[in-house]
């Protein structure tokens, strides 16, 4: 491993720690709104932001650690393993769309950046609308059987298009994309965040 690669890895780990802290703050500090059994909070926005800035793996680990810690410290340690899995999956999907499909970390027109950052966020959070209740159902049906909680999970899965679920996904998508579009040109121009999937940094449009 070259000195550049070591420094790049260290920098991404540092940013991952920062994003983990932001994910924790987004869930544990900013008040969550309980609507129709669904908690509307900003934690997922920072999971998406981490994936947009750092890629799916680093962003996913940041979100998974930050929000699992929020569960544990908030008295919901039983749900921490599911939280870890869900947040990692969200970021992996966002990272896949943003950096493997659209190559968002390369130089593109601003309209392209806006379009694909929105598509990436919606893809990750939209999938989570189905994946999270499905995982919860499997969890309480097979791993730790609990008929009442399994029924609640399948009810949430059937009602995945309810206003609370959609509002949660939309709010987090909007917040993540707005912050990303604001930070992207600043971080790249200052050299604080280099290319995610390329060895040499390139000029990035604002």
Secondary structure by P-SEA (a helix, b strand, c coil): ccaaaaaaaaaaaaaaaaaaaaaaaacccccccccccccccaaaaaaaaaaacccaaaaaaaaaaaaaaaaaaaccccaaaaaaaaaaaaaaaaaaaccccccccccccaaaaaaaaaaaaaaaaaaaacaaaaaaaaaaccccccaaaaaaaaaaaaacccaaaaaaaaaaaaaaaaaaaaaaaaaaaacccccccccccccccc
